[in-house]
Amino acid sequence: MSNPRNTPPTDPVAMTAVELVSAYAAGVLSPVEVTEAVLATITARDEAVNAFCLVDPDRALVQAKDSEARWQSGHVRGLLDGVPISIKDIFLTEGWPTRRGSTSIDPSGPWTEDSPVAARLRADGMVFLGKTTTPEIAWKAVTDSPLTGITRNPADPTTTAGGSSGGSAAAVAAGMGPVSVGTDGGGSIRIPASFCGIVGFKPTHGRIPLYPASPFGPLAHAGPMTRTVEDAALLMDILSLPDPRDPTALAPMITTFRGQMTRDVRGLTVAYSPTLGYAEVDSEVAGLVDAAVRRLAEAELRVIDTDPGFADPREAFEALWAAGAATMLAKLPEGSRERVDPALRTVWERGDGVGAVEYLEARDVAARVGVRMGEFHTAYDVLITPTMPITAFEAGHDVPPGSGMDSWAQWTPFTYPFNMTQQPAISIPVGTTAAGLPVGLQIVGPRHSDDLVLAVARYAELVLSA
């Protein structure tokens, strides 16, 4: 793996958020120059990738000019003032429609309110490029919808970007903005991060406030999607600021994520589980992840091969997921059942049949997996797994063609368990296959250890890029 931090790029499209801020401070670049370059890249590349469902050049350039004036006057508003960002089309964003990938949502609005995520980014002075694509109501692990069509992987446009935050992952991977923000209810940040070769972080549930409340309940998380762990940590310092509209939000941090990211993690005890005890993993993926873990062991992390010891909770997860989807879909206008993605209609019908007893039994499974992971982390600081058991497959399919699978959860065995337990988990890239498709490694920590997960990920990033 190359390390762009050893040789900082001069092309603003290739620069990280941290590099851009340094360039602004030095007067080498302006937010307007960077925004114009990113918008030109979107124009050049997005027709092939389809990462954006909305791009607003006029609004972006107004924000960039305002940021430029702040930098020139010495009155910078926030940590990433002037850095371009895209926002998944799940978050309410004042002035833009939030259609959630659905033809059933009226774009006329009015759209007068920011979600906590959009509000924090706006207050920091970031430049809003537009909104990124999502499958309808973010229901599956690839990104296509009746509204926006198919989002493709910049590494190979014949393949899927993953989902449901596939538009955000594709945008970052293709140079259409250095950072984005997505949601993750079963892997929706980490799956496309792995497929597209970027960093995707799902923090502890409640660390980033959400509004409106997600019908997926405690499965639902928001998080940064970036090219480096440092950018993810800096975005966490912005996104995790409190918002009174989320009654489940955690108390504010007393330290900064960026400050904690550089702490010494050598000597930590790391559990490495190549399969979680039940997953089947592609041999090339397994080889790349195993090689990365062995390099970490050589770099003074104490790696022990062990499984956490829980059975695959997919059946319980799918009951919880279907119930949440049905709850959201029931709020759509009359006639929507006939308009939604046909596979989503099946999930809707399944969710309609989830009664209170089945739902509570599924929550009990999640709780028991959470208890098991809590015990596990008394012996192991973090858990490492592959992020995905496979690489990106042919675009336009919900499951790998020829696999015999009928559910996206069947090919995402490493991600959804840690939504059920609400633990922080990050995917970082560890290389590409012979076909040039990215592979990700997942680092999972105990609940509330977001800073630890970022620190281990940052250390791993440095070791693997050396």
BELMO-V387017 format. One record per helix or strand. SS is the DSSP state (alpha for helix, beta for strand). FROM is the first residue (numbers start at 1). TO is the last residue. If there is no record, write none. Layout:
# BELMO-V387017
SS_FROM_TO ; SS_FROM_TO
This chain:
# BELMO-V387017
alpha_12_14 ; alpha_17_26 ; alpha_31_49 ; beta_52_55 ; alpha_57_73 ; beta_84_88 ; beta_93_93 ; beta_96_96 ; alpha_116_124 ; beta_127_132 ; alpha_136_138 ; beta_144_145 ; beta_149_150 ; beta_152_153 ; beta_156_160 ; alpha_166_173 ; beta_179_184 ; alpha_190_196 ; beta_199_202 ; alpha_217_219 ; beta_221_226 ; alpha_229_239 ; alpha_257_261 ; beta_269_272 ; alpha_283_298 ; beta_302_305 ; alpha_314_329 ; alpha_336_339 ; alpha_342_352 ; alpha_356_376 ; beta_382_386 ; beta_394_394 ; alpha_408_411 ; alpha_417_420 ; beta_425_432 ; beta_438_445 ; alpha_450_465
